[in-house]
Amino acid sequence: MMSCDDRTAWLSGYIPDLPTPLNEAGEVDLTAFARLCERQIRAGVSAIVVGETTGEASTLAPAEHDAIIRATVETARGRVRVIAGTGSNSTSQAIEQTRRAELAGADAVLSVVPYYNKPMQAGIAAHFRSIADSTALPVILHDIPARTVRELSDTTLASLSQSPQFIGLRDATGDLARPLRLRAMLPSGFCLLSGDDMTALAFLASGGDGCISTISNVAPELCQLIYSSVKQGRLQSARYLQRRLEPLAALLAMENPAAVKYALCLLGFIRPDPRLPLVGLETSAKAEIAKAIAAIGEDDLDRAAPEESNLQRSAQI
């Protein structure tokens, strides 16, 4: 049973974790970014995540991070919620980024477990409580041990969730038993979101509320169909759609965000370039992504207007 209530109902379904487009000079391309936002809004998403994992947050300057939040807010015009990634392994820096996101107009922040430092659970809890104390915005927690080394334990999560300011979890642990295990520990209205496209359907079927997704950048309409099928109890339809997306989802997960940027370049939306230390895909990986996109079918994948075809040409370089 899904747990979001009237206060948090918007934090459900497939929510895209948007990449940050760059122009030929390596600067943030706000025009292309606004086009990505508008495409997702047209597909019917309830919220958009910016400046987080897929958005290459670790290599964005503070002014760039502020700019993409403002661009999303201006594009959304209240039609969807804007979730800003503001995590850091430094509590003071996370607080500063959270305050800046609030000033830029974000509706909520997504804050990751501190990485590299390897804090104890008491330190993780104190980190998140300090962030919450610094802002009026709701906070979504992000648990992704593959990147942070430390996990957010069930006990720590349950303790934090007693504050109404913590409204949800992006769970990228791959633990499909976790939604059922957590449900009795968490208050009503606390939302559980998968952070792993490959297991998102199973997460939803186990009581999850949605997925903060990478593949939704490429196939937003199909992802919305998967979610609506689950809500309506049509699990066979949801499984069919999930199977169509699985080959591409697996490829995107291997080299995120370079892979999703290349896929969106093939569709004519952005240039494929990530920012160092990330680099573009090798030729063999490009071919695999092109094949996976073709297998899904053009009818189910929006393409940009013909005038953007120069982006598709750049994808072949």
C-alpha positions, 0 to 999 in steps of 0.5 A: 500500500502506498504511503504518501498522504495529502501533504506528500502526494506529489512525491510519487510516481516516476520523478526524473533526475535531470542531467545538466546540459553543457554547450560546446564551451563546457558551460551550462546550457540553460536553454537546453535544460529548460527544454528537458524540464518542459518535456517532463512536465508535458509527460505528466510528472509531479516533480523534477530533481535537479542538481543531483547525481545525474545532474553532475552536482559534484562538478557544478559551481555554486552559481551554476547550481543556483542557475539550474534551480532558478531555470527549473522554477521559471519553467515549471511556473508552479505546475510541478514541484522542484527538488534540488539536490543539496547534499555534501559530505560537509555539513556546513556546505550542505547547509549553505547549498540548502539555503541557496536552493531555498532562495532560488525557489526550490520546493524541497531538497534531496540530501545524500548520506555524507560520502567519503568521511564514513560517519557513524549513524549518530553523525549521519543523523546529526548531519541531516538534523542540522540541514533541516534546522537550517531551512523551512523546506521539506527534506528528502533523504538519499541512501546510496551506499554504492557511492557513499560507502555508509548506509542510512540504517533503518533505525536512523531513518525511523528516528529522523522520520518522526520530524515532519520536515523529513518527507521521504527517502530515495532508496538506492540500496537495491534491498527489495524487502526494505519497503515492507520492512520500513512501512511499520516503522515510518509515519503516515505520509513518509514516501519511499522512492526507489533510486534504481530503475532496474528494480523500481517495479519490484519496489513499487509492488512491495509498497514503494511510492515511486522512483527518482529515475534516470531512464525517465529522462529518455522515456518519460511517458512509458515510465508514467504508464508503468506507474499508473499500471501499478496503481490500477493493479495491472501488474502484467502491463507494468511488467511488459513495459518494464521489460521493454525498458530494461536493456536501456536502463541497464546501460544507463546505470553503467555509465551515469550520466554520460550514457543518459546524455548520449541517449538524449543527444540521439533524441536531439535534446542536448549535447552528449558531453559530461564534465571532467573527470567524466568523459564521453562513451566509447564507440561500442557503448554508443552503439549499444545505447542506439540499439536499445533505443531503437528496440523501444521504438520511436513511437514511444520516445519523443524526439526534439524538433528537426532544427535540433538535428545537429545534436544528433550529428554530434552524438556520432562524434 
